[in-house]
Amino acid sequence: MQERIEILSVDLLEKHRPLVKALKKLARSLDLEFGWHYLLDLTWILSQLGNVTGMRILDAGAGTGLIQWHLASQGANVISVDRTSRTHLPLRFRRRFRVRGLRPTDLAPYSQVLRQNLKRQGSPAGKLISQAKELSPLLDQRRSPGRIWIYNQDLSSLPEINDQSVDAIVAVSALEHNHPDELGSVIGELLRVLKPGGALLATLGAAREQDWLHAPSQGWCYTDHSLRRLFALPAEAPSNYARFDELFAALKSCAELRDHLARFYFRSGDNGMPWGAWDPSYQPVGVYKIKGMTS
């Protein structure tokens, strides 16, 4: 694959329809909802990765997002990095996936989370019913073939991950939450742990003429020029920014994304789609960066 910058076309959804269906099914089973453009981000990244069986992949800014669970279900071993703690990761993830902490403090024991859940439940009968639902899948549901290692750490410093030790890095709408003055050092740290020839696949927000901050999401949108500089892409790396307006118009009229907004958008006016009103103010862009053999 060639290094490039690609504003994400809504055509991805139809082009990779089996993958889109699989992602929606997995999200429902884990009670996860998509950010308004995340289905595009996920589809683009995963379609670039191909077969991930046996790969060691770092999910940068993972949270409890879907891509790490999908990758593990496909046989990848995922290092799930986020500055927000997932020490008390909900049991619905643990019962489906083989999850560990990269350090002892990164993930509380299953029994500790179970006890906390019991304390939060209502009546004794309700406790028993609730915990039976949590425990029964452990007995009859096969775990994912891949593993996930929870690492609660800022992306700017990953001391527990060795140089050139991961096969690929994915970042779903996460890197733009770093200030532009700091993003370069974050990318540098990610490239440090990436093997030569490995790919960094990141989605961010696109800006036509100048970088700007999307306040509701606290995410920066970047011009073609800024992305080339931050990711150290060569001048010949292709970009489709010339189609900016065309692709943005198609995104704004995309019924599949418009008609399936997550429930959380309808509960607040302080988000990317206030009170569920479909009005995209930016569009997602993907960056495909390959680490050089001498980097």
C-alpha beads as a LAMMPS data file, in Angstrom:
LAMMPS data file: protein, C-alpha beads

295 atoms
294 bonds

1 atom types
1 bond types

-500.0 500.0 xlo xhi
-500.0 500.0 ylo yhi
-500.0 500.0 zlo zhi

Masses

1 110.0

Atoms # bond

1 1 1 0.000 0.000 0.000
2 1 1 1.145 3.547 -0.786
3 1 1 1.309 6.313 1.793
4 1 1 -1.571 8.702 1.229
5 1 1 -4.201 11.075 2.575
6 1 1 -7.802 10.117 1.852
7 1 1 -10.953 12.007 2.771
8 1 1 -13.350 9.179 3.524
9 1 1 -16.025 8.653 0.897
10 1 1 -19.451 7.366 1.868
11 1 1 -19.014 4.888 -0.995
12 1 1 -16.928 2.858 1.463
13 1 1 -20.118 1.690 3.159
14 1 1 -21.448 -0.048 0.064
15 1 1 -18.061 -1.177 -1.219
16 1 1 -17.406 -3.037 2.037
17 1 1 -20.968 -3.977 2.927
18 1 1 -20.140 -7.356 4.601
19 1 1 -17.653 -5.604 6.897
20 1 1 -20.158 -2.855 7.706
21 1 1 -22.777 -5.463 8.630
22 1 1 -20.289 -7.311 10.827
23 1 1 -19.337 -4.101 12.646
24 1 1 -22.958 -3.180 13.284
25 1 1 -23.696 -6.678 14.595
26 1 1 -20.712 -6.629 16.955
27 1 1 -21.615 -3.141 18.220
28 1 1 -25.169 -4.276 19.039
29 1 1 -23.901 -7.328 20.898
30 1 1 -21.599 -5.169 23.037
31 1 1 -24.132 -2.369 23.546
32 1 1 -21.861 0.142 21.816
33 1 1 -22.914 3.082 19.672
34 1 1 -21.040 4.769 16.845
35 1 1 -19.940 8.357 16.671
36 1 1 -21.691 9.877 13.655
37 1 1 -18.852 9.178 11.196
38 1 1 -17.136 6.259 12.983
39 1 1 -18.607 3.635 10.683
40 1 1 -16.668 5.264 7.847
41 1 1 -13.485 5.441 9.935
42 1 1 -13.686 1.813 11.011
43 1 1 -14.478 0.554 7.531
44 1 1 -11.599 2.460 5.973
45 1 1 -9.012 1.345 8.533
46 1 1 -10.045 -2.304 8.590
47 1 1 -10.268 -2.552 4.803
48 1 1 -6.653 -1.346 4.603
49 1 1 -5.367 -3.783 7.221
50 1 1 -6.631 -6.969 5.589
51 1 1 -5.922 -10.247 7.405
52 1 1 -4.834 -9.440 10.967
53 1 1 -4.505 -12.962 12.374
54 1 1 -1.462 -13.143 14.624
55 1 1 -0.601 -9.452 14.222
56 1 1 0.339 -7.272 17.188
57 1 1 -1.662 -4.069 16.763
58 1 1 -1.701 -0.945 18.904
59 1 1 -5.063 0.817 19.176
60 1 1 -4.170 4.434 19.949
61 1 1 -6.858 6.272 21.920
62 1 1 -8.886 3.083 22.188
63 1 1 -11.266 3.788 25.065
64 1 1 -13.808 1.001 24.899
65 1 1 -14.239 1.554 21.154
66 1 1 -15.235 -1.140 18.714
67 1 1 -12.106 -1.626 16.623
68 1 1 -10.105 -3.385 19.341
69 1 1 -12.885 -5.933 19.902
70 1 1 -13.240 -6.559 16.179
71 1 1 -9.489 -7.018 15.757
72 1 1 -9.339 -9.479 18.658
73 1 1 -12.269 -11.411 17.190
74 1 1 -10.215 -11.750 14.005
75 1 1 -7.195 -13.165 15.826
76 1 1 -5.099 -10.039 16.418
77 1 1 -3.319 -9.278 19.695
78 1 1 -4.213 -5.689 20.586
79 1 1 -2.500 -3.217 22.899
80 1 1 -5.366 -0.926 23.880
81 1 1 -3.947 2.477 24.860
82 1 1 -5.923 5.388 26.272
83 1 1 -5.207 8.167 28.756
84 1 1 -8.606 7.492 30.346
85 1 1 -8.487 4.576 32.758
86 1 1 -10.274 1.329 31.883
87 1 1 -9.170 -0.325 35.129
88 1 1 -12.742 -1.352 35.885
89 1 1 -13.591 -2.463 32.363
90 1 1 -17.235 -3.617 32.241
91 1 1 -17.836 -7.350 32.459
92 1 1 -19.626 -7.477 29.118
93 1 1 -16.256 -7.005 27.428
94 1 1 -14.356 -9.410 29.658
95 1 1 -16.817 -12.230 29.159
96 1 1 -16.357 -12.061 25.388
97 1 1 -12.646 -11.313 25.068
98 1 1 -9.384 -12.411 26.581
99 1 1 -8.429 -9.170 28.324
100 1 1 -5.396 -8.510 30.518
101 1 1 -3.637 -5.452 31.900
102 1 1 -0.283 -4.572 30.399
103 1 1 0.712 -3.677 33.971
104 1 1 -0.932 -5.057 37.140
105 1 1 -2.553 -1.660 37.784
106 1 1 -4.078 -1.369 34.297
107 1 1 -6.949 -3.799 34.907
108 1 1 -8.685 -4.700 38.152
109 1 1 -9.386 -8.401 38.804
110 1 1 -12.647 -9.749 37.445
111 1 1 -13.780 -10.617 40.991
112 1 1 -13.305 -7.035 42.160
113 1 1 -15.493 -5.644 39.370
114 1 1 -18.059 -8.334 40.098
115 1 1 -18.215 -7.337 43.775
116 1 1 -18.610 -3.678 42.849
117 1 1 -21.493 -4.593 40.565
118 1 1 -23.163 -6.517 43.377
119 1 1 -22.981 -3.484 45.650
120 1 1 -24.613 -1.309 42.996
121 1 1 -27.523 -3.710 42.381
122 1 1 -30.922 -3.425 44.085
123 1 1 -32.651 -6.308 45.850
124 1 1 -30.900 -9.636 46.591
125 1 1 -33.042 -11.316 43.936
126 1 1 -32.089 -8.660 41.452
127 1 1 -28.448 -9.180 42.307
128 1 1 -28.644 -12.891 41.632
129 1 1 -30.438 -12.429 38.319
130 1 1 -28.053 -9.726 37.176
131 1 1 -24.926 -11.656 38.088
132 1 1 -26.279 -14.834 36.522
133 1 1 -26.560 -12.916 33.266
134 1 1 -22.984 -11.712 33.648
135 1 1 -21.515 -15.102 34.566
136 1 1 -23.411 -17.445 32.242
137 1 1 -21.601 -16.331 29.067
138 1 1 -18.331 -17.259 30.766
139 1 1 -19.515 -20.842 30.819
140 1 1 -21.013 -21.246 27.379
141 1 1 -19.525 -18.603 25.073
142 1 1 -16.223 -19.121 23.321
143 1 1 -13.721 -16.320 23.890
144 1 1 -12.163 -14.386 21.022
145 1 1 -9.052 -15.935 19.411
146 1 1 -7.002 -12.764 19.897
147 1 1 -6.005 -11.013 23.103
148 1 1 -6.339 -7.442 24.348
149 1 1 -3.859 -5.772 26.695
150 1 1 -5.260 -2.721 28.487
151 1 1 -2.679 0.059 28.884
152 1 1 -3.878 3.229 30.632
153 1 1 -1.302 5.677 29.365
154 1 1 -0.965 8.943 27.461
155 1 1 0.084 8.409 23.863
156 1 1 2.957 10.868 24.181
157 1 1 4.923 8.384 26.321
158 1 1 4.657 4.592 26.026
159 1 1 7.590 3.347 28.144
160 1 1 6.280 -0.210 28.532
161 1 1 6.219 -0.780 24.762
162 1 1 9.545 -1.613 23.147
163 1 1 10.950 0.010 20.032
164 1 1 9.792 -1.560 16.766
165 1 1 7.550 -4.086 18.518
166 1 1 4.102 -3.664 16.939
167 1 1 3.053 -4.670 13.428
168 1 1 0.488 -1.902 12.895
169 1 1 -1.138 1.038 14.672
170 1 1 -4.747 2.164 14.351
171 1 1 -6.229 5.405 15.656
172 1 1 -9.960 6.001 15.209
173 1 1 -10.711 9.726 15.468
174 1 1 -8.345 9.989 18.443
175 1 1 -5.151 11.795 17.486
176 1 1 -6.959 15.061 16.732
177 1 1 -7.698 15.471 20.447
178 1 1 -4.044 16.415 20.923
179 1 1 -3.135 20.065 20.404
180 1 1 -1.450 20.641 17.018
181 1 1 1.749 21.692 18.787
182 1 1 1.831 18.328 20.591
183 1 1 0.558 15.993 17.899
184 1 1 3.918 15.691 16.172
185 1 1 5.558 14.253 19.292
186 1 1 2.659 11.813 19.747
187 1 1 3.082 10.585 16.185
188 1 1 6.811 10.281 16.794
189 1 1 6.223 8.075 19.836
190 1 1 3.814 5.880 17.874
191 1 1 6.341 5.478 15.083
192 1 1 8.995 4.524 17.634
193 1 1 7.098 1.385 18.646
194 1 1 6.069 0.516 15.069
195 1 1 8.131 -2.027 13.153
196 1 1 9.859 -0.833 9.971
197 1 1 7.478 -1.369 7.074
198 1 1 4.502 -1.309 9.443
199 1 1 1.495 0.947 8.869
200 1 1 -0.003 3.696 10.991
201 1 1 -3.655 4.135 10.022
202 1 1 -5.280 7.181 11.575
203 1 1 -8.531 9.026 10.987
204 1 1 -8.894 12.701 11.883
205 1 1 -10.987 15.688 10.831
206 1 1 -10.364 17.413 7.497
207 1 1 -10.078 21.192 7.024
208 1 1 -10.101 22.907 3.643
209 1 1 -8.010 26.055 4.126
210 1 1 -6.697 26.248 7.692
211 1 1 -6.577 24.058 10.796
212 1 1 -9.412 24.689 13.217
213 1 1 -10.813 23.273 16.464
214 1 1 -14.223 21.616 16.453
215 1 1 -15.279 22.715 19.933
216 1 1 -18.074 20.171 20.646
217 1 1 -15.723 17.219 20.138
218 1 1 -12.544 19.065 21.160
219 1 1 -10.973 17.698 17.991
220 1 1 -8.769 19.540 15.503
221 1 1 -9.477 19.494 11.775
222 1 1 -6.424 19.564 9.532
223 1 1 -5.517 20.741 6.069
224 1 1 -3.706 18.558 3.576
225 1 1 -0.551 20.576 4.176
226 1 1 -0.660 20.085 7.954
227 1 1 -1.252 16.349 7.692
228 1 1 1.708 15.958 5.336
229 1 1 3.919 17.845 7.769
230 1 1 2.741 16.113 10.942
231 1 1 2.961 12.603 9.490
232 1 1 6.125 13.347 7.481
233 1 1 4.540 12.193 4.237
234 1 1 6.491 12.569 0.998
235 1 1 5.463 15.212 -1.513
236 1 1 4.379 12.503 -3.959
237 1 1 1.955 10.873 -1.506
238 1 1 -1.480 11.129 -3.163
239 1 1 -4.384 13.020 -1.656
240 1 1 -8.010 13.536 -2.659
241 1 1 -8.378 16.965 -0.995
242 1 1 -9.123 18.348 -4.456
243 1 1 -12.505 16.598 -4.080
244 1 1 -13.159 18.210 -0.681
245 1 1 -16.477 19.873 -1.568
246 1 1 -17.783 16.933 -3.600
247 1 1 -17.058 14.419 -0.833
248 1 1 -18.466 16.715 1.855
249 1 1 -21.729 17.132 -0.083
250 1 1 -22.068 13.357 -0.413
251 1 1 -21.448 12.940 3.324
252 1 1 -24.114 15.485 4.225
253 1 1 -26.678 13.618 2.109
254 1 1 -25.748 10.117 3.335
255 1 1 -29.007 8.568 4.542
256 1 1 -27.326 5.587 6.208
257 1 1 -25.377 7.802 8.589
258 1 1 -28.094 10.438 8.955
259 1 1 -30.893 8.029 9.832
260 1 1 -28.922 5.935 12.324
261 1 1 -27.454 8.494 14.695
262 1 1 -26.529 7.125 18.109
263 1 1 -29.001 7.712 20.914
264 1 1 -26.574 9.884 22.894
265 1 1 -26.778 12.653 20.274
266 1 1 -30.460 13.156 21.070
267 1 1 -29.833 13.677 24.790
268 1 1 -27.696 16.810 24.576
269 1 1 -27.089 19.985 22.647
270 1 1 -23.380 19.900 23.439
271 1 1 -22.123 17.402 20.880
272 1 1 -21.350 17.045 17.179
273 1 1 -25.045 16.627 16.302
274 1 1 -26.922 18.791 18.857
275 1 1 -30.215 17.159 19.879
276 1 1 -29.857 14.675 17.019
277 1 1 -30.007 17.245 14.213
278 1 1 -27.981 15.944 11.251
279 1 1 -25.609 18.762 10.292
280 1 1 -21.980 17.650 9.759
281 1 1 -19.566 20.540 10.254
282 1 1 -16.490 18.594 9.148
283 1 1 -15.632 15.330 7.390
284 1 1 -13.284 12.496 8.351
285 1 1 -9.954 11.950 6.643
286 1 1 -7.654 8.942 6.790
287 1 1 -3.864 9.000 6.822
288 1 1 -1.903 5.923 5.744
289 1 1 1.676 6.226 7.002
290 1 1 4.343 3.545 6.494
291 1 1 7.394 3.518 8.739
292 1 1 10.562 3.563 6.695
293 1 1 13.192 0.889 7.101
294 1 1 15.633 3.475 8.456
295 1 1 13.206 5.417 10.652

Bonds

1 1 1 2
2 1 2 3
3 1 3 4
4 1 4 5
5 1 5 6
6 1 6 7
7 1 7 8
8 1 8 9
9 1 9 10
10 1 10 11
11 1 11 12
12 1 12 13
13 1 13 14
14 1 14 15
15 1 15 16
16 1 16 17
17 1 17 18
18 1 18 19
19 1 19 20
20 1 20 21
21 1 21 22
22 1 22 23
23 1 23 24
24 1 24 25
25 1 25 26
26 1 26 27
27 1 27 28
28 1 28 29
29 1 29 30
30 1 30 31
31 1 31 32
32 1 32 33
33 1 33 34
34 1 34 35
35 1 35 36
36 1 36 37
37 1 37 38
38 1 38 39
39 1 39 40
40 1 40 41
41 1 41 42
42 1 42 43
43 1 43 44
44 1 44 45
45 1 45 46
46 1 46 47
47 1 47 48
48 1 48 49
49 1 49 50
50 1 50 51
51 1 51 52
52 1 52 53
53 1 53 54
54 1 54 55
55 1 55 56
56 1 56 57
57 1 57 58
58 1 58 59
59 1 59 60
60 1 60 61
61 1 61 62
62 1 62 63
63 1 63 64
64 1 64 65
65 1 65 66
66 1 66 67
67 1 67 68
68 1 68 69
69 1 69 70
70 1 70 71
71 1 71 72
72 1 72 73
73 1 73 74
74 1 74 75
75 1 75 76
76 1 76 77
77 1 77 78
78 1 78 79
79 1 79 80
80 1 80 81
81 1 81 82
82 1 82 83
83 1 83 84
84 1 84 85
85 1 85 86
86 1 86 87
87 1 87 88
88 1 88 89
89 1 89 90
90 1 90 91
91 1 91 92
92 1 92 93
93 1 93 94
94 1 94 95
95 1 95 96
96 1 96 97
97 1 97 98
98 1 98 99
99 1 99 100
100 1 100 101
101 1 101 102
102 1 102 103
103 1 103 104
104 1 104 105
105 1 105 106
106 1 106 107
107 1 107 108
108 1 108 109
109 1 109 110
110 1 110 111
111 1 111 112
112 1 112 113
113 1 113 114
114 1 114 115
115 1 115 116
116 1 116 117
117 1 117 118
118 1 118 119
119 1 119 120
120 1 120 121
121 1 121 122
122 1 122 123
123 1 123 124
124 1 124 125
125 1 125 126
126 1 126 127
127 1 127 128
128 1 128 129
129 1 129 130
130 1 130 131
131 1 131 132
132 1 132 133
133 1 133 134
134 1 134 135
135 1 135 136
136 1 136 137
137 1 137 138
138 1 138 139
139 1 139 140
140 1 140 141
141 1 141 142
142 1 142 143
143 1 143 144
144 1 144 145
145 1 145 146
146 1 146 147
147 1 147 148
148 1 148 149
149 1 149 150
150 1 150 151
151 1 151 152
152 1 152 153
153 1 153 154
154 1 154 155
155 1 155 156
156 1 156 157
157 1 157 158
158 1 158 159
159 1 159 160
160 1 160 161
161 1 161 162
162 1 162 163
163 1 163 164
164 1 164 165
165 1 165 166
166 1 166 167
167 1 167 168
168 1 168 169
169 1 169 170
170 1 170 171
171 1 171 172
172 1 172 173
173 1 173 174
174 1 174 175
175 1 175 176
176 1 176 177
177 1 177 178
178 1 178 179
179 1 179 180
180 1 180 181
181 1 181 182
182 1 182 183
183 1 183 184
184 1 184 185
185 1 185 186
186 1 186 187
187 1 187 188
188 1 188 189
189 1 189 190
190 1 190 191
191 1 191 192
192 1 192 193
193 1 193 194
194 1 194 195
195 1 195 196
196 1 196 197
197 1 197 198
198 1 198 199
199 1 199 200
200 1 200 201
201 1 201 202
202 1 202 203
203 1 203 204
204 1 204 205
205 1 205 206
206 1 206 207
207 1 207 208
208 1 208 209
209 1 209 210
210 1 210 211
211 1 211 212
212 1 212 213
213 1 213 214
214 1 214 215
215 1 215 216
216 1 216 217
217 1 217 218
218 1 218 219
219 1 219 220
220 1 220 221
221 1 221 222
222 1 222 223
223 1 223 224
224 1 224 225
225 1 225 226
226 1 226 227
227 1 227 228
228 1 228 229
229 1 229 230
230 1 230 231
231 1 231 232
232 1 232 233
233 1 233 234
234 1 234 235
235 1 235 236
236 1 236 237
237 1 237 238
238 1 238 239
239 1 239 240
240 1 240 241
241 1 241 242
242 1 242 243
243 1 243 244
244 1 244 245
245 1 245 246
246 1 246 247
247 1 247 248
248 1 248 249
249 1 249 250
250 1 250 251
251 1 251 252
252 1 252 253
253 1 253 254
254 1 254 255
255 1 255 256
256 1 256 257
257 1 257 258
258 1 258 259
259 1 259 260
260 1 260 261
261 1 261 262
262 1 262 263
263 1 263 264
264 1 264 265
265 1 265 266
266 1 266 267
267 1 267 268
268 1 268 269
269 1 269 270
270 1 270 271
271 1 271 272
272 1 272 273
273 1 273 274
274 1 274 275
275 1 275 276
276 1 276 277
277 1 277 278
278 1 278 279
279 1 279 280
280 1 280 281
281 1 281 282
282 1 282 283
283 1 283 284
284 1 284 285
285 1 285 286
286 1 286 287
287 1 287 288
288 1 288 289
289 1 289 290
290 1 290 291
291 1 291 292
292 1 292 293
293 1 293 294
294 1 294 295
